Amino acid sequence: MNKLKKTLLCLLIIFCPVAIIGIWFLVHSLRTSETYTITPEKSQIENAILERINRPTIETKSIDIIQELNLDNKKYVIIAFDKNEGYAEFTKGRNNKYKIGEVRYGDSVFSSEIKETNKGKYIFIICKNQNHQALFAKVQLDNKEYEIDISQEKYGIAYCKVPNSTNVRFINIENIKFYDNNNIDITADVLLNE
């Protein structure tokens, strides 16, 4: 009988943690599937952005998706509607679906900040490259200079990995300079196009 009690006690000691871990995974996966519900299809992305823009009052009935960038577990979408431009940020869950994060819009698409993904931090610049003049940008951050290639499309999303110890969220525009293919500073021209 003593041996049976020891066996049952051992089984109980093994079973309880396994059961607790199993229940935790079940609850976590159910919660993830409820939070991350947006598929990567264009119509789902558009609907999620429209829903966010039109809360609490209707701002627009449709948007144009100009450009998308998948970076680690994030999706960034440049949008335009009426006379507004902006971007939306999505986060991908374990179920390969997304949840919407922030949506920013106004009369300019320009943004310069540090974004964080599941793999680190990045300098992140969105700008209008109207005449495809800007070839690259130089960014001063934490006493270091970063050079970032600018997309040669009308709207550019540029990014560059930075140390995880970076504590800055928004990059001061005075610390960003745009250059053309002749290495001439065209920052004023780029910002005027915004």
N, C-alpha and C positions, 0 to 999 in steps of 0.2 A: 504494500500500500504506500509506503514511503517513497518508493521508486516512481509510482504512478503520480503522486503529488509533485515530485520534482519535475517529471516530464511535462505535466500540465502547466506548472509554473514557467518552465522554459518556453513552452509553446505560447503562453500568454505574454511573456516578455517580448518574444519575437513578433507575435501577431499584432499587438497593440500599436507599436510604432509604424508597422507596415500599413495598418488600417488607417491610422491618422494621416500618414503621408498620402495614401491613395485618396482619401476624402479631400485633402487639401488640393491635390492636382485636379480632381473633378470639379470642385468649386471654382478654382482659378481658371480652368479652361472654359467653364460655363460663363464666367464673368467676362473673359476675354472675347468670347464669341458674341456677347451682348454689346460690348463696347466697340469692337472693331467690326463694323457691319458694311462698310463701303467697299465694293469691288473695284478693281482698277479700270473698269470700263469707263469710257469718256462720259456717257450719260449719267452714271452714278456720281462721278466726280463733279460734273456740272450741277446736278441736283443738290448735292451736299453744300456746294458753294452758294447756290441761289438761296437755299434754306437759311444759311447763316447771314447772307447779305440782307435778306428780307425780314429779319427779326429785329425789332418788333413790328416795323411797318414795311410795306412793300416798296423797295427801291427800284427794282427792275424785274422784267419778265424773262430776260434771257441774258446770257453772257457769252463771250467768245473766249475760248481757251487759246492763247497765243503760243505758249511753249510750256513744256513740262521737263522737269529734271528729277530723276531718281538718284538719291544720294544716301547710301547705307539704308537705314530703315525709314527714311523720310522721302516724301514726294513734294516738290514745290511746283506750283502751277501759276504762270502769269496769266492774268485775265484782263479783259476790257469789256466795258458796257457803258452805254450812253456816252458821257464825256469823262468817264472814270477809267483809271488803270490801277492795277494792284496785283497782289499775289495771295495765294492760299498755301498753307502748310498742312500736310497730312502725315500721320505716323502709321507705319505698318505694324500690325500685330503678328502673333505667332501663327494665326490662321490665314496669313497672307491677304488679309483685308485691312482696310484703313479706318482710322478715325480722324475727323477734321480737327485741326488745331486752330491757329489764328488765320484770320482773313483781314487783309489790310487793303484799302483802296482810297483813291482820291484823285486829284488832278495830275498826279505824278506817280510813276511806278518806282522811282528811285528808292533804294534801301541799301544801307550799309551797316552790317551788324555781325556779331558772332553768333553762329547757330551751332547747336549741339545735337549730334546723332548718337546712335548706340556705339559708334566707333570713334568718337572724339569730337573735337571742336573745329570749326571752320570759319575763316573770314568769308562772308557771303555778301556779294554785291549784285543788285539787280539795277540795270540802267537801260535807258533807251539809247541805242547806237544807230540813230537815224540814218546817217550817211555812211555807216560802216567805217567811220574814221578811227575810232578808238581800237587800238590793237592790244594794248595791255594797260594795266593800272599798277601803280606802286602804292603800297599801303604801309604807313608807319604805325607800328603797334608794339608796345612794351619795349621800346628802344631797339626794335629790329625792323628791317624793311622786307616786305614780301612783294614779289612780282606775280601778277595774276593775269593770265590771258583772258581777253574779253571776246565773247562770242561775236561772230561777224553777221549775225542776224539783226533784224530791226530792234529786238529786245535782247539784252544779254543777261545771262545768269553766270556769274563768275564766282569761283570759290577756291580756297586754298587752306590746307590743313594747318592748324596752329597748335601749340602745346596745350594740353588739358589744364595746365595751371593758369591759362589766360582768364582773367576775371572781368574784363571789359565786356559789356553787352552791345552797346552801340558805338560805332566808330565815327569820330568827329570828321566831318567832311574836309576839314583843313588838313587831315592826315591822309587824304587820298588824292592822287594825281593820275590823270589819264594821259596816255601818249599815243601818237600815231606811228605809222611805219617808218618815219624819219626821226623818231625819238624826240619829237617836239611836244611840249606840254600843251594839250588841248582841253584841259579840265573845264575851262570856262565855256567852250563850245558844247561839250557833253552836257554840262549842267543847264545850259540855255535850252537844249532840246527837251529837257524834262518839262 
